[in-house]
Amino acid sequence: MAWLIILVAVMLVISPLLWLKPNPRQKRVARMRTAVSRAGVTVKLDKPPFHEARGVMPHYRWPYPPQQPGPDFTLVRDAEAGPALKPFRHGWYWRFEPLRPLPAAAEAPLEALLTRLPLDASVLESNRAALGLWWWESQDTERFSSYLEDFTALRDALAGRPDHPEKEVPLEGPRV
């Protein structure tokens, strides 16, 4: 009987420790985030750009070079789009359209991304600082790595094309 009590006590101590062990999805997401971070992508959990968004969503960002800011635009998937939004391509809608037309060099990588992105990819956006993707991380590292080349090509094609060039930071440092 004493052995049974000791066994139950040990199990009560060990069982909460098992809850701390990451599940398979958490392990997959951690591996993917580590791999894309090595490729220069910034990953953070942030409030998504939806009207009534609650909680946080993974946001993957490909930064533009500091002296080559990007254009401002937001594309949302049809599941998140309202009837007032302008259609773009492949079930994506402009929530915020760039002031200047996208360069021809950006069309091919943008088309490739929009047709291939997983269904849980909700928003593709660009601002002066970075190109970003909001999604729920449904894929593994190998599958998502197949998008990295297209994202890099799109980022490089959009770099240096800000909507408001007059707001650019001067190349020289501050004067004393």
Secondary structure, 3 states (H helix, E strand, C coil): CHHHHHHHHHHHHHHHHHHCCCCHHHHHHHHHHHHHHHCCCEEEEECCCCCCCCCCEEEEEEECCCCCCCCCEEEEECCCCCCCCEECCCCEEEEECCCCCCCHHHHHHHHHHHHHCCCCEEEEEECCCEEEEEECCCCCHHHHHHHHHHHHHHHHHHCCCCCCHHHCCCCCCCCC
